[in-house]
Amino acid sequence: MYIMQRNSKILLWLIISCFPHLIINAQSYKDNSIKYGGIEEKKIYNLYRKKDNPVCRLKINFFYPEACVNKITQDTLQSIFVGTFFGKEYATISPKKAIKLYSNSFLEEYKAFFEKSGMYTREVARAEQTGKDVKDFSSLYNFDKTMRNTIMFNKGNIISQVINVYEYRGGAHGASSTQGMVVDINTGREIKYNEIFLNDTEEAMSALLLSSLMSSRNYTSQEALIEAGFMPNVTISPTDNLIADEKGITFIYNLYELGAYILGIVEIFVPYSDLVIYMKSDSPLYQWGKNYLWGNPIQFKTVSLNKEYFSEGMKDLTGFTANIQFTFPTAYHDKNILQNLQRQFITNAFGDAFPSFSPDTVPAVVYENEREKYNHFIETHKELWADRPTAGLEKEQSAENYFSKDYSIQNDFYRNYDNLVSYVITTSLHDVENQKTIVQKGFVVNLKTGRNLLYDDIFVPDSQKELTRLLKQNLQKENNLQENHPDYQMEKIIPHNNFFVQKEGIIFIYNPGEIAPQEAGCIHIELPYAEIEPYLKPDSPWREEP
C-alpha cells in the first residue's frame, strides 16, 4: 500500500531531541556516499566552583562528514561544517579539536564576564549590605547554551543542514536561532540565494514568500498578520538562511526579523513548482528540482479558504466549517491549453457546476453553495432541533454532531515534468446526519494535449488480466495478506481510471468501501514501472522514464 507522506523536518527534530544518542552514532547515507560522525560535549561550571552559585551550562551535539570517497571533498566539507557551526576562525581545525576549543573558550568568556571581573562578588556584597536575598538576582548570572545540527537532506550531490542554537545570558528569556545551509558537493561550496535565483526577481520572490506564508498559516488579511505578531505592511525579503529538499526550499527567519518575539522562528516552505520560473538554469537546485520533481514550464497558484458558519439561533452547535486548498495552473505558453486545464482542474475538484467561474473565485462560490445546502437542512429539520435531546437520535449521535457539517478539499501534486502533471484531489465531508466520507480522485494530465490520460490511453488492450494479478499481488505483499482475506473483496480489485503517477510508478486508488470496509480508508496500490513496462502502449509517456 502506498502511503502519502510529506517531508517532516519537525518529526526528525523531535526524534533527535528525544534520543540524543542517535546523533552521536556514525551513520551512512548511501545517496551521496558520505559517512557522518557525531560528537558531543557537555560543560557545567559554577561561579568560583561553589555549588550554590550561578552556573554556566553548555551542551553541543555536532554532526559532520567523517569520510567520503574523495579525500579533498571530505576535507572541504568538514571545513564548511566546522566553520559554519563554530565560527569561521575554527574552519581549518578538525571537528574534535574545534569542539574542545570552542567549549573552553565559552567557559573562559563566562569566567571573565562574571568571575574575573568581580561583578558577581560586588553584587553579593551589595545584597548583604541592603538585606537583599541573593536568590532574587543570582539567575541573572547564569549562562546556558545548547547547539546542535541536523542533516535535513542528502541526495543528488546536495547536502542541506540546519543548526539550532538556544542561548540564555540573563534577562527575561533566552533566544533561539536556526541557521540553514545548502552545500553543492560537486564544488564543495555553500550555495547562496543569489546563486540559485535570477537577478531582479527579489520583488516577485517577496510576493511569493508572503503568499506562501499566508496560505500555510491560513491568514486571510493584513490584519490577521498583525494580530499574529508580524510588523504592519511586512515585507518578506528573500534570505540566504535556507534549506532545500526534493520538494522545494524552506526560507528561515529568526526572532524579530519579521515581527514580535511571540512569532518565534518563522519557516516558509515554497515548492519548486512555484520557484522554478525564478531560478537560474545552471543552479544545482534547479537541475535537481527539474530532474526529480518539477520541470514543466507551467506556473501554479493556491487559493485557500477557511470559514466557519453558524445558523441563526443555533450558535451552540458546531455549525458548518469549510477548509478549501485549491491549486490550479495560472501560466503556460499555450493559452488554449491553459484555459482547458483550468476548466478541468475546476471540474475535477468541484464538479461540472462551476466551469464559468474563474479559478480564483471558485472556492468562495463553492463555500456559499455548501452553506446554502446546510441552511436548507437546518430549516427543514427545525423540529428535530427544538425537541432535542429526545428527538429519536441514536445514542452515539449527539444533536450537535447531527447538525454539524465539515467540508474539506485539497489537491496534492505528485509529478510535474516531461509534459505530465499528476495530482490527487482529497475531499472530506462530515455531513449533517453524522455521515462522514473521504474520497480521493487521481488525475494525470498530458500538457501536450491538455486532456486527462485514462487507462486505455496508457495500456495495451487485453492487459487488464495481468494488471489485476499484479495489483492483488502487490496489495497482499505490502500488507501481509492471505489470498482470501475476509476484509478484502479481491474480486473487485481491477485497474480503473482512478490513478495518479509519480517517478517510481503508477498508483491506483480504491476509496472506502470499494475493496475493503469503510474504516480501512483510502487504499493505494502501486505498480512500479518495471512491472508494467510489458503492458504499456508503444507511445505511452512512461516508455522512457528519466
Salt bridges, closest charged atoms under 4 A:
GLU41 OE1 - LYS100 NZ 3.06
ASP75 OD1 - LYS71 NZ 2.88
GLU108 OE2 - LYS111 NZ 3.71
GLU108 OE1 - LYS116 NZ 3.33
GLU109 OE2 - ARG169 NH1 2.71
GLU123 OE1 - ARG126 NH2 2.64
GLU167 OE1 - LYS145 NZ 3.82
GLU167 OE2 - ARG169 NE 2.60
GLU190 OE2 - LYS192 NZ 3.51
GLU195 OE2 - ARG189 NH2 2.89
ASP316 OD2 - ARG388 NH2 3.48
ASP360 OD1 - LYS301 NZ 2.71
GLU368 OE1 - ARG371 NH2 2.74
GLU370 OE2 - LYS373 NZ 3.27
GLU370 OE1 - LYS405 NZ 2.85
GLU379 OE1 - LYS382 NZ 3.34
ASP406 OD2 - HIS430 ND1 3.75
ASP457 OD2 - ARG451 NH2 3.29
GLU466 OE1 - ARG469 NH2 2.93
GLU533 OE2 - ARG543 NH1 2.28
GLU545 OE2 - ARG415 NH1 3.31
